[in-house]
């Protein structure tokens, strides 16, 4: 009789919490407090305060550990940490709910100014094509296309950062990048890279595509990494660049013109129109290639921001006991408390 009653309960109430799979909430240590120094503007009144530096990132269950380390590094090296406002985008169907994510952030960064925006994966799920690595097909990779729609209209500029970055310089220097009237985004460019390899032979052989796509642009089209960008949201909204990117994604569904996730639509839309930024602000590729994820050194020159783009992530390699040399530079910013840790590590 008891078994029959239990069976009827689950039939009648399938959404009951007793029937749900629960995901343990990850635990992170509380970061040190960083406050404004002399010469900083007064604390912001609201998100529309013109003295704010706006930073956008995504929050994902696997990359959350990277996001927390990135925020820690940005605050630590900021001259005016109270002036940083973080705009986080999280999937509306992710493993962790937005209240859970808000709790995690507030626990580690009690004074952090931030907002979390739910991202409807259905916006892009029908536009995403297969990539060379499954992780590149995550709908949240395309959330940067929708920042102008998600963030408040009063936010006219934002720095977009991937979750696998680490800042070792004051991000206000990147924020102050000049965007001339013709530019929508600014990013480090890499004109020595083989630009043609980001598109398929079909793209280059099609007379309506190929080099014709880039005709009339301000400069030579070059590769740039979309993990670090300064974006004029005002110009993005005026030019409806979300729609332009979606059109390239729709064409990709009809005939395969690229193989690599969310990057090529940005190259097709902006290459040759990007305002250049010093390479020090995106020492990318530290995660290795998209297949093996082997260790890589820093590029020559100064370093303001390190970026573990590629398959290998520092937190995964550290947990596996097989870190790359540069992963040890990331480790001091790792706030994650392993479930096996016996201490609470309530603060650093």
N, C-alpha and C positions, 0 to 999 in steps of 0.2 A: 504493500500500500504506500509506504514512504517513497519507494522508487517511482511509483506511478505519479505521485504528487510532485516530485522533483522534476520529472519529465514534463508534466503539464506546465510547471512554472517557466521552464526555459522556452516552451512553445509559445506561451502567452506573452512572455516578457523577454524576447530575444535580445533587446538592447540593454538589459540589466547589467550593472557593473560587475555582477558575478560572472557574466559570460564574456567579459572583455579581457583581451590580453593587455596587461599593464606593462609599461616600459619604465624601468627604474630611472629616476631623475639623476643625471650625472651631478657629481659634487665637485665644486671648485673652491679653492682657498680664497679668502678675502685679500685683495691687492692692497698695497700701501696707498694712502691718500696723497693725491697730488693737487696742490692749490696754485692759484695765480700768483705770479711774482710781481715786482714793481713794473709799472708801465703798461700793465694789462687793462683792458676795458672793464668796466663794472660788470658784475654778473648779469647774464641775460634775463630779460623779463619774460620772454616767450620765444617760441621757435622762429618768429619773424624778426627777431632782433638783428640788425644789420652787422653787429660785431661778431656774430657766430661764424665758426668754421664748420661747415656741414660735411659729414662723412657718411657714405652709404655702404653697407655691407649686407651679405645674406647670412642667415642662420639656418644651419642644417645639422641633423643629428650627428653625422659623421664628421663634419667640418667645424662643429661647435668649439671643439678644443682649440682649433686654429684661430677661430674668431676671437676667443677670449684672450689668447696670447697676443693677437694683433692689437686689440683694444688696450691691453696693458702696456704694450710698447709705445703706442701712440700717446697715451697719457704721460708716461714716464719721460718722454723726450720733448713734450710740448712746452713751450715757454709760457703759454696761457691755457693750461688744461681745462679750466672752468669754461673756456670759450668754445670747446669742442661739443658739437651736438651730433649724436649718432642716429642715423636712420637705418634700422634693420628691417630686412624683408625676409619673411618666413613663409613656407608653404602652408596653404590652408588645410592640407591633408598630411602633414608631416608626422613623424613619430612623437615629437614633443609639441604640446599645445603652446599657444602664444602665452597664456598665463604661466606655464612652466618656464618658458624661456625668459619671461620678464622676471620671474623669481630668481633664476640663476644669475642674470645680469645684476640685479639689485643687490644680491647677496655678496657678490664679489666686488662690485663697484657701487657702494651706497650713494655716492654723490654724482653718479653719471647722469648726464642729460641725454635722454634717448626716447625714441618711439619705435614701436614694432608695427609693421604693416603686413596684413595677410595677403599672400600672392595666390591668385587663383590659377592653378596649373592648367586648367582647361583653356586658358588664353593661348597657350602655345602647344599643348599636347598634340594637336592635330597638325602642327607645322614642323615638328621635330623629325628629322630623318636620322637614320642609323649613322654612327660615327665609328672611328677606329678604336675607341675605348668606351665601354658602357657608361662610365661615370660622366662622360661628356654629354650624355643624352638626358641628364637630369634637368627637368623643366626649370629648376631654380637657377640654372646657369644663364637663363634668358631673362631673368628678372631685371637686369640692368637696362633692358630695352624699354621698361615700363616705369622707370623712376620718375619721369616727368609727369606721369599720370598718378602715381602713388603719393609723392611728396606734396606738401601744401604749395599752392600757387605762389606764395610769398618767397619760397626758396628758389632763387634764380640761378644758383650755382651749387655744385656738389662735387666732392671727390669720391669717385667710386674705387673701392679696394676689394680684391679677392680676400678670401678667408685665410689663405696660406701665405700671408705677408708678415714681415716684421720691420717696424720702423726703428731707425737708429738716429733720427734727425727730427728737427722740429717741423711738423707737418704744415705749419703756417707758411713755410717757405714754398711748399708746393701749391698751397692755396692761393698765393699771391701771383701765380703764373698769369701772364698777360694773355688774354684771348682777343685777338684782333677781330674786327667786325665780321670778317668772312668765315671765322672759325667757330665750330660748335664744340669741338673737343680738343684737348691738349694731352699729349702722351709722349713718352720717349719713342723715337722711331729708330728702326734698324735697317738702313738702306743697303747694307752689305749682304743681308739675307736674300736667299733666292725666292723672290716674291712669287714666281710662277708655280712653285711647288704646293702652294696653298689651294690650287684649283686643279681640276681634272683636265686631261687632254681634250675632252669634249668641250669644256668651257673655252679653251684657247683656240679650238678649231672652228667654233661656231662664229660665222661672220657677224652676227648681231651681238656677240659678247666679246670675249677676249679684250684686246687693248682698246677697243672701241668704248668699253664701259668707262674707261678712265680718261677719255679725251676731254680737253677743256678744263682740267683741274689745275689748281694753282701751282702744283709742283709734281715731281715724279712720285708715283705711288710706291710707298714703302710699307714693309711689315711693321706693325705696332702691336704690342700686347695689351689686351683689353682688361687686364687685371689691375691696372693703375691708370686712371683717367680723370682729368678735370673736365667736367661737363657743364656747358651753359644750358641749364634746363629751360631758360626763357627762349633761347634760339631753337632748342630742340622742339619745344611746343609749337613755335611759330612755323617751323619747317615740317612738322609732322613726321619726324624721323622714325618714330615707331612704325608707321605704316610703310615707309621705305624699306626698312629691314624685313618686315613681314612679307613684303613682295618678293624679296630675294629668297626667303625661306620657302615660299610657295613655289617658286620656280625650281628650287632644289628638289621638291617632291615630284615635279614633273620629269625633270632630267637631271641626273646627278652631276653637279658642277663643282662640288667640293666634298672632302671627306672628314673634315675636322670641326664638328660641333658648332658652337656659337660664334667662333672667331670670324670665319669667312664672310658672313653677312655684314659685319662691321667693316671689314676691309673693302668690300664692294661698295659700301655706302660712303666711307670716309677717307680711304687711302688717297693721298694726294691733296687732302684738305685739312690734315691734322697739323695743329700748331706744335712744334717740337718742344720737348722738355729734356733736361739733362738726363743722361743714362743712369746717373746715380740714383734716380728715383724709381728705377725698376731693374734691379739686378735679378733678372728672371731666369727661369730654366733650372733652378737649383733642385727641382724634383726629378731631374733627368728627362728622358724622352717619354713619350706616351705609351711605350710598350714595355721597356725594361725598367725604367726609373733608376738608372745607375747614378752614381755620385758625380757631381760636377763642381768645378771651382767657381769663384767669383769672376766676373768680367774684369778686365783691367780698368783702373780708375777709381774714383771716390765712390763711397757707398752711403746712401741715405735710406734706402729701403731694399730689403732682401725678399725675394719672391720664390717660393718653392713650387712654381708651376711645373707641370709634368706629372708623371704617375706617382713618384715617391713623395710621401709626406713625412715631415720630421717626426711627428708623434707616432706614426706607425713604425718607422724604422727604429726609433728609440725603444718602443715597447718590445720589438722583436730582438733587441740586443744587437742590431746591426746598423748603427747610425753612420751616416756620412760625416766627415769632419765638420762641415758647416752646420749640421743638425745640433751640434753641441752649443752653438751660438743661440739657437732657438730655445733650448731647454730651460734657461733661467727665467723665461717668460711664461713657462707652462704652469698654469694654475690648477690643473686637473688633479683631483685626489683619487687615486686608484681604489677600487672597492676593497682590495686586500690590505690597504694601509691601516694600521692600527691607531694612528693618531689622527685627530680631526683637522690639523693644519688650519686652524681658523684664521690665521693671518700670517703674512710673510715677514 
